[in-house]
Amino acid sequence: MDLNQIEKEAISDIRLASDKQQLADVEIRYLGRKGFLTAVLRGLGGLDPQKRKETGKSANLLKIKIEKLISEKANEISGLKKVDMIDVTMPGKDFEFGHLHPVTIIYEKLFEAAKPLGFSVVTGPEIETVWYNFDALNTPKDHPSRDVTDTFYFEDGKILRCHTSPVQVRYMEENKPPIRILAPGRVYRRDSDATHTPMFHQLEGLLVDENVKMSDLKGTLEYLVKAIFGEDRKIRLRPHHFPFTEPSVEVDVSCDLCGGKGCKSCKNEGWLEILGAGMVHPNVLRNSGINPEKYQGFAFGLGVERIAMLKYGVDDLRAFYDNDLRFTEQF
Ligand SMILES: [Zn+2]
């Protein structure tokens, strides 16, 4: 065997040795009187001077290496691994405490704020059927969000949900009103730039009961927005369109920097868009087994990263996923 081969096999044999006896056998096999490495060292005399010098050096280095590995393995086997290295008089190392990711912080603030209103947290699958993700939510057959350029499809026709709204349908199927739920989770869209990532986090809220009115929605949103952004912030509702709500609104929060007067940060609007909402479309209630003649509901949905960006002044959404400690340690 040449030195390379001896080294390879010795390392492997030492690793495989599982008790003292096996390790002793390995030592004999390589370093013993008739061991492989010993044979090489003995054969040095027959080599020409230059070759003798090189091989001798390599063989001795390998001998030291094998001895060291055997000694480490022996310590490992007897459970004494590096115990002799511990100096108990040394001062302890500081613990580095981890902390919550900004997305988690926003989620927890929202859960906490909505709890006194009777909302509980419900989750559902990220791989969804077209029925739960689109059809049940009254999305027209030709709606652009159904397109393969917008939504991730699997070969079997299932999709990665593009919102957490399917959770609402699934919950309404199983539960009778009154319903008050928050549906948090990851959602997926084919989008990628400074303000869009293919995966982001949503939080949706759903309330279904008798005599639910638009004013209930507005009051709830105002309360939640103030809980996140502060008591001095205002909201405004703008008419919008979503397939699953009617009427539908987009909700803005007053700009913190200019107090609503208009500045660079809010593009001179005085307002920043934060979420979509509306009264649950009767078709959605019907598709979920709830009688829209008797019950009404409101729903809202927001991107958690978007809220975090506005709250903490982050201008690139992708920073939330880079795992750069210089970024995440700031929260
Ligand atoms: Zn502003």
Residues whose N, C-alpha, C, O or C-beta is under 5 A from the ligand:
A	BS01	ZN	C255 L257 C258 G262 C263 S265 C266 G270
